[in-house]
Amino acid sequence: MAKIKITQVKSKIGAPERQKRTLAALGLKKLHQTVEHDDTPVILGMVEKVKHLVTVEK
């Protein structure tokens, strides 16, 4: 399965609690932290909800 790299580029301060929990579920704890996940519909849906806080690389 294809992998994607997700990097948090904006702070979660001021974001709704639901978006903070989505970042935590993706494994992002700090600014500029990068995690790698499989390219699944579930992960892509989570990324879509916080797309203004992260960048995605294939």
Phi, psi and omega in degrees: 000146180291151179249152173231148176254128181243126180237131176280124183244346178233153182289149177271358177296128181090351178280153176299153182304323180298320179289324176298319178292326177294317176299318179296321179294329176284347179095014180265118182248329185230160176296140180067016174278141180242136175233157180240130180227161172291151181275075181251159178301326180295311181295318180296326176294321178294318179297322180299325181288335182237028185298338178280350181251349186229163168239152184233134175239140177282000000 
